[in-house]
């Protein structure tokens, strides 16, 4: 690097308008040997400004040509600015440019304007000089940090550039001695003029002369490359690995990446918009904003006699993260709250809170709580921890206990503090001072739960995050979000229902504090309970009512035993399903179920009692035979009709079933006012209640209307609805196919009862008649006497039985003719018994006018 002090030049050519520096040009060194430094600087200029042209020059003539081109471009508007490169080429040309009205901003070293007769009142020229001394001290600070500080003895080889840059090396050793307290011994000091080849030669000679050298300091990184070649030739790998090397200009980033040098001073000229370029931008804005036209105007505005500004410098490190952490935490007081920069004494610290990856392992609805594992994130700004992103672009990770952090806790957790925190991650610090702390916590959380709608219960719970600090110090904000990863077994996936902010009064803590509530909703999945208890209970009801399908005589099956078994099984299941001492929806369901089962048991006992009573009063099998004969008459002959008749006969029961069993299967109420029948079925009454309970209660603590699994969506409702449809289809089909003549069947039953009673009376009369007829000798023709008696007997029976059916009348005539009780063919004029009204109408072709009540066989047929 021939001459850093000559800098680079930026020319801003302005028009006659009052605003200066409106047209910007660049002029930079062209020498190939120094492009490792000035190439990135030129690119940073081009990325920072909306420039018109960027030139390169390596001689006086080339500088003159570039400046002439700029003046030609601006024409009558010579207000332009040029940044001068690192050498003094074309000083006279710059003087002419300033005399023409242009403005020159120099980097590192300016021309001597007084030598050319230019005064501060007639031109605008300024210099921007990077603070290389501070950068060198930062390099020394890192060397001190990595070498045990004052306990280390440095034997130093110094490699200088040109004289203006000697402070880059000397400021380093001065800091090691005066601030770090280390012992510094300068073994050799050579002027290598920023050249790699000279640095290699001087370093090799010094290392050969004294191989115990511990530290090499150079004015730029180019000379460090030459020194590394000398190290490879003169030292062993072990010795070379222990050398401490400090450079400058940060032109060889790989030296830091491979940790071949400890640090490299950075003039902050190769980063767009930062360092020297930020200063130039601010300077131009000031000149334009306040209409400053000359150097004297700028001096008066900034109240200075100087014509230059020192700009920010930096440093790059092999262990940049370690350096920044040590620099931030040295002197840091974790007991002092992180106060906002705007108002350090009054404004509270805003702490953002987030809850993520919440996994709920279990819910105790009876006890009112749940167990969960979560990751809680806290984020706040601490200006004391801000650092230069140019030094370390990433985020720092430090022990959370070494910095200030808010005393945040979960208010509704009941697990001890030792057990609830499983993992506390290191705190993450961003360059702007934003601190983020993440920790994993597991514990049992309290929640006010309502179990009454079980198994259709839903619960609104929360994670209540609080802080042990007054509102004037810390305010919590739930702005980092709330996510749920997994839910407990038996519940649908939990939902994050919201984030609520509120304040806790001073009753408990003695001061008002901030709280954030992360609200979560748990809704039970009722499929297990419904499948295990509700539907099984429904099946027990069905089994309990099956006793009415078993013949009353038993047929080897104990009807009452089956009813008692279902009651006991339902009671045991009710005990097993109990999850709380409170009365729940499931308890209501079981109560209804047990009531119906107990009702079926009572009917079973009553049926057995009535059957015994009937048999003891002359019941026989002849009636059943007549019933089946009549059923066979009304059946049609096709297989489909026989199958439909069988299904209807099985489901609803007929006169072949005992009357209590038939009533239990169905209940028929005659609406005599309209002469029609209205069938109501007991099993459907149970179904109606079970369907209704799927909708109720709809208010109060046991309200189930909010669940997605109740109402028409409930499995119990759909199952009962399916049975209701099945019964309705069977009934409608039977009505339309003519399977029911229940009025006739009732008449048959009544005639059967009357016949039994009349036959008992007549048998007694016959016994007395037969015993006295011979003794009395009242008639000579005994046969005629017997025929007259039988005719009278039939007349009595007919009056007892009521209207005869045509089929019964024909069968009776045939039987009488076979026994010789009547003469002539069936239906002949002689010796015919009195004909009933129904028989006469039958012979005339008109049907009986009896109304049919449909229960078992349908009523649409004739």
PyMOL commands that set and color helices and strands:
alter all, ss='L'
color gray80, all
select helices_A, chain A and resi 4-6+32-48+60-74+91-99+113-116+132-146+149-151+163-165+167-178+196-209+221-234+237-241+253-257+276-290+295-302+320-329+383-385+400-402+417-420+506-509+527-549+559-576+585-616+622-634+639-652+659-665+682-692+711-713+715-737+742-776+782-801+806-819+837-843
alter helices_A, ss='H'
color red, helices_A
select strands_A, chain A and resi 9-13+23-29+53-57+80-84+103-107+124-130+153-160+183-191+215-218+244-248+263-266+308-311+314-317+349-364+369-381+396-398+408-410+421-424+427-429+434-446+458-467+474-477+482-486+495-504+513-523+667-671+676-680
alter strands_A, ss='S'
color yellow, strands_A
deselect
rebuild
show_as cartoon
